[in-house]
Amino acid sequence: MIAVTTETVPGKKIVEVLGIVRGASVRAAPFSGDIVAAMKNLMGGELEEYTKMGAEAREQAFDRMLAQAEALDANAVVGVRMLSCGLVPAAAEMICYGTAVVLADE
């Protein structure tokens, strides 16, 4: 499965547009992560627990988007975008979306 942020793939042509596909993941840091984060806000430094939470959410949302594309028999997703939004303190939703297509060689 090809997934790109561009609208086209070099050397390929879109022969069928199957529609928008998306994946989402909502993650929350464990309570212990909030305590460490509060301390690091005072002293500075990377918030590793939140970095890990964000990476896991992005990966899961991306995988879910690809699974939806595969269910439509797509062989690519073009125009891939990701966004996140905070839902409640210490929890965020990651959304990954794009257009499922069938590509063929030019």
N, C-alpha and C positions, 0 to 999 in steps of 0.2 A: 504494500500500500504506500503510495506516494502522498505526502502531506507537505504542502508549501504555503508560504504566506503570499506568494504572487498569484496573479489571476491566470497565468499560463505556465506551462512547463516546456522548456526548450526541447525541440525535436518531437513534440507531441501535439496532437490537436484534440480538442474536446469534441467527442462525437455524441455525447448525451449528458444532459444535466439532470441529476436525480433529485436535487433539492438540498435544503439546508439540513445540516447535521450538527448535533451539539452534544456536549458532555458537561456534567457539572459535578462538583465535589464540595461539600461543606466540611470544614475541619475546625477543630478547637484545640488550643494548646492545653496540656494538662495543668492542673492547678499549681503544681510545683514549678512549671515553666513561668507562670505569672509572678511568682515570688522572685525568681532569678531575674526576670525581665525588669521588675521594679527596682531591684538593686543595680542592675546595669544601666538603667536610665539615670541613676545618680552618678555612677562612676564611668560610664561609657563602655563601649564594646559591642560586638555582634551578639544578637539575640539568637543563639543557635537553635533553640527549641522552635522559635517562630520561622527561622530559615528552613528547618527540616519540615515543619508543617506546610509551608508554602510550596516546597518542592514536591512533597507527596500529593498535595491537592492538584498541582499542575499536571503531574504525571497521570493521576487517576482521571481527571477531566479529559485529557488528551486521549487516553486509552478508550474511554467511553465514547468519545466522538468517533474514533476510528471504528469501533465495534458497530456503531449505528450505520456508518458508511458501508461497512462490509455486509451488513444485513440487507442493504439496498443493492448489493452486487456492484458497488463502485470499485474502481481500482485506484482512485485518487481523491484527495480533498484539496481544493484550491481556496485561496483567500482565507487561510486559517488565521484566527485572531483569538487572543485570550484576554480576559478581564477578570478583575476581582472586586468584590465589595464586602465591606464589613456588615455583618448581620447583628451581632451583639458584641460586647467587649470580649476580646480574645477568641473570636470565631469569625471566619471569613468564608465566602463562597467563591470558588474559582470556576469560571465558565470558559469553555473552549468551543469555538464554532467555525464553520466553514461551509463550502458548497461541495457536495458529493458529486463526482463526475465519473464518466467513463472516458479514458484516454486511449488513443491509438497513435501509432507512428505516423509522422507526416509523410 
